[in-house]
Amino acid sequence: MGKLHEVADGVWVRQSAWVWSNSVVVRGEEGLILIDPGIDGADLNALADDIDGLGLPVVAGFATHPHWDHLLWHARFGDVPRYATRAAAHIAGQARERAQAMAAQSASGVPLDLIALVTPLSSEGGSVPGEIIEHQAHAVGHAAVLLADRGVLLSGDMLSDVLIPLFDMRQDDQVGAFETALDRLDEASRHVEVVVPGHGAVAEGSEVAARIAADRAYVDAVRRGEDPTDVRLGPHAEWLLVPHRSNLEQARGGQLPPGGPDGPAGSAP
């Protein structure tokens, strides 16, 4: 949908058409770190072209969580270490074949052999700059990346203006997990002016607090068993009604209804 856009010093974002997916490039001390690149082959090639224009090598990759659309890679990015949290890397390894099948079904031209080749990030962070904020909302081992020195929070599949909170149906008490995650992201957001979600528009200034408030209001309503008043739900996004009903079912202690979202490396973004 566009070329790399610099949202802060040494932090670039490129958005794809598929569910408004954001690829993030971060300049580190030794080169570039590529976070959640996507989504189809044409996007990955265009992203590689843009990276070539920066004149710095890619030295590492990072996946914020183990869903297929965040586990992609391209040979043009190089044979470099690719990381995720320990829990996310474990799930990604277990679900690699399913991730490949979902990518083949949902995107075109994706290098399937490079999907989900991630290893656990060390506690020191290695080549990935900033602070890793791990939680269990949306997916096992989900991580946000706080780049406090640049005023940026990379929130993964949280704090989106186009996606409601999407529960992981393979984990218990996602309401509680989201409440804990939002507390952590709220604390982190006090150090930033920019939030880059995995899907949707980049938030700046007062919009950062508004994103957190919107996710909190949604989760609060679901905990009460109520349908929230949320602009992300409506005729323009009917496909979100299925995961929304699944969220309500889990909050009420019920079972996942037919057609609900899959878990790690599944159909949900």
Summary of the structure (lengths in Angstrom):
residues: 269
radius of gyration: 17.2
end to end distance: 18.2
largest distance: 52.4
contacts: 971
relative contact order: 0.14
helix: 37%
strand: 20%
